Amino acid sequence: MSILDEPIARLDGTPATLRDLTSGRPALLVNVASKCGLTPQYGGLERLQAAYGDRFTVVGFPCNQFLGQEPGSSSEIAEFCSATYGVTFPLTEKIEVNGEDRHPVYQELVEAPNEKGEAGDVAWNFEKFLVNADGTVAARFSPTVEPEDPQVIAAIESTLS
């Protein structure tokens, strides 16, 4: 089964699959948090969505596993993302990306190596996984790699051709 077929609820609680959220397009999957030093990356993620949204999507996965930096309820997360960064890309329910309760989508994602050749657990908020339209991982980027970094842009564009 492809990770695209894994059930995952939208932030508002309605059932979905990753395929529903990506509309069958390549996607950048990012574990996000509202109270992290990297939270301003929401701005870059939204700019990617605006630039490529007709052929690509960003999907945010709120996660509270890193120093409790996503403590809010679904409605608080939605309000923060909309009011602060104008987020239009889909957000999922809050999930775990590491450990025993890791969401099945992330069980597969963490097998992919990042730009340094390292696979394994998600290191921190805003780790980025680029997936092709078929759900295979095309690239993984460490949390400190900005969404609009040239290597991210080049990887996104390679999935669109």
C-alpha positions in Angstrom: 0.0 0.0 0.0 1.3 3.5 -0.9 1.6 6.1 1.8 -0.9 8.1 -0.3 -3.6 5.5 0.8 -3.0 5.9 4.5 -5.9 7.3 6.4 -5.2 10.6 8.1 -7.8 13.2 9.3 -7.7 16.8 8.1 -7.1 19.4 10.8 -10.9 19.8 11.1 -11.3 16.1 11.9 -12.8 15.0 8.6 -11.4 11.7 7.3 -9.0 11.7 4.4 -6.0 10.0 2.9 -2.8 11.6 1.9 -3.9 11.1 -1.7 -7.0 13.3 -0.9 -4.8 16.0 0.6 -2.3 16.0 -2.3 -4.9 15.6 -5.1 -2.5 13.1 -6.7 0.3 15.7 -7.2 3.8 15.8 -5.9 3.9 17.2 -2.4 6.2 18.6 0.3 5.2 16.9 3.6 6.3 18.9 6.7 5.9 18.3 10.4 4.9 21.8 11.7 4.7 23.6 15.0 3.4 27.0 16.0 5.8 27.8 18.9 9.2 26.9 17.4 12.1 29.0 16.4 11.5 27.6 12.9 7.8 28.5 12.8 8.5 31.4 10.3 9.1 28.7 7.7 5.3 28.7 7.4 5.8 31.8 5.3 8.2 30.1 2.9 5.9 27.0 2.7 3.0 29.2 1.8 5.0 31.0 -0.9 5.8 27.5 -2.4 2.1 26.7 -2.3 1.3 29.9 -4.1 4.0 29.5 -6.7 3.4 25.8 -7.5 -0.1 25.1 -6.2 -1.5 24.2 -9.6 0.9 21.3 -9.9 2.1 20.6 -6.4 1.0 21.0 -2.8 2.5 21.4 0.7 0.9 19.4 3.5 1.5 20.3 7.1 1.4 17.7 9.9 1.1 19.5 13.3 3.2 17.6 15.8 3.8 18.3 19.5 6.7 15.9 20.1 9.5 18.5 20.2 9.5 20.4 23.5 5.7 20.8 23.3 5.9 23.4 20.6 2.5 22.6 19.1 0.3 22.6 22.2 -2.8 24.1 20.6 -6.1 22.5 19.7 -7.0 22.0 16.1 -9.0 25.2 16.0 -6.1 27.2 17.6 -3.7 25.8 15.1 -6.0 26.6 12.2 -6.5 30.2 13.5 -2.8 30.7 14.1 -1.8 29.4 10.6 -4.4 31.5 8.9 -4.1 34.7 10.8 -0.3 34.8 11.1 0.9 33.2 7.8 -2.2 33.1 5.5 -1.7 29.3 5.2 -3.9 27.9 2.4 -2.2 24.4 2.1 -3.8 21.5 3.8 -3.1 20.6 7.5 -3.7 17.3 9.1 -4.8 16.3 12.6 -2.0 16.5 15.1 0.2 13.4 14.8 3.3 11.8 16.2 6.3 11.5 13.8 8.6 9.5 16.0 8.3 6.7 18.5 5.9 3.9 19.2 2.9 5.9 18.1 4.5 7.3 14.9 1.8 7.8 12.2 2.1 5.2 9.4 2.9 7.9 6.8 6.0 8.8 8.8 6.9 5.1 9.3 7.8 5.1 5.6 9.1 8.6 5.3 11.8 8.2 7.9 13.4 5.5 5.9 14.5 8.1 3.3 17.9 9.8 3.8 18.2 13.6 4.1 20.6 15.8 2.2 23.4 14.6 4.4 22.6 10.9 3.7 21.0 10.3 7.2 17.8 8.4 7.5 15.9 7.6 10.7 13.8 9.6 13.2 12.6 13.1 12.4 15.2 15.4 14.0 12.9 18.4 14.8 10.0 20.5 13.7 9.9 21.5 10.0 11.7 18.5 8.6 10.7 18.3 4.9 9.9 15.2 2.8 9.3 15.7 -0.9 7.2 12.9 -2.5 6.4 12.2 -6.1 2.8 12.0 -7.3 3.0 8.2 -6.7 4.0 8.7 -3.0 7.6 7.7 -3.3 10.1 9.9 -1.5 12.1 12.0 -3.8 14.1 14.0 -1.2 14.3 14.8 2.5 15.5 18.0 4.0 16.7 18.8 7.5 14.6 21.2 9.6 17.0 24.1 9.1 16.9 23.9 5.3 14.5 26.7 4.4 11.5 25.9 2.2 12.7 28.3 -0.5 16.4 27.0 -0.5 17.6 26.4 -4.1 18.1 22.7 -3.4 14.4 22.4 -2.3 13.2 24.4 -5.3 15.3 22.3 -7.7 14.0 19.1 -6.1 10.3 20.3 -6.4 10.8 21.3 -10.0 12.3 17.8 -10.8 9.1 16.2 -9.6 7.0 18.4 -11.9 8.6 17.4 -15.2 
